[in-house]
């Protein structure tokens, strides 16, 4: 089997390692529900990555070979609005978790809020880097 997309293959390998590790922890640390949930989520990640590696070639062929300018514009606008919507949801949860931290003084809420804030910053930096890359190469 020859794969053209090495990134998805690496994702599958890492997902299988995560599945093996979470299954090992589930069986050795005791059969607790949190370890079972992590094992189920790791299995779902493996299944999604296997689906993507088998279907990714078809999606690329359909989207770029038969696309006209209007289809590309719609795809660009939908990707932009999805990114903005995800950014807004993360920002709402940042404020929500920081308010919960202020009310309860539970440190986990501050960690969750700051993690989401770091995600927003990473998304912004990634957006700037990708825009700069495509301006230079296209």
NORUR-V120208 format. One line per field, one symbol per residue. ss: DSSP state (H for helix, E for strand, - for the rest). phi: phi as a letter, one per 30 degrees, with the letter a starting at -180 (. if undefined). psi: psi as a letter, one per 20 degrees, with the letter a starting at -180 (. if undefined). A space follows every 10 residues. Layout:
BEGIN
ss: ???
phi: ???
psi: ???
END
This chain:
BEGIN
ss: -----HHHHH HHHHHHHHHH HHHHHHHH-- --HHHHHHHH HHHHHHHHHH HHHHHHHHHH HHHHH---HH HHHHHHHHHH HHHHHHHHHH HHHHHHHHHH HHHH--HHHH HHHHHHHHHH HHHHHHHHHH HHHHHHH-
phi: .ccccddddd dddddddddd dddddddddj dcdddddddd dddddddddd ddddcddddd dddcdcccdd dddddddddd dddddddddd dddedddddd dddchddddd dddddddddd dddddddddd ddddddcb
psi: ppqhnhghgh hgghhhghgg ghhghghhiq mqhhhgghgg hhghgggghg ghhhihgggg gghhhjpahg ghgghghhhg hgggghgggh gghghghhgh ghgikphhhh ggghghghgg gghgghgggh ghghhhi.
END
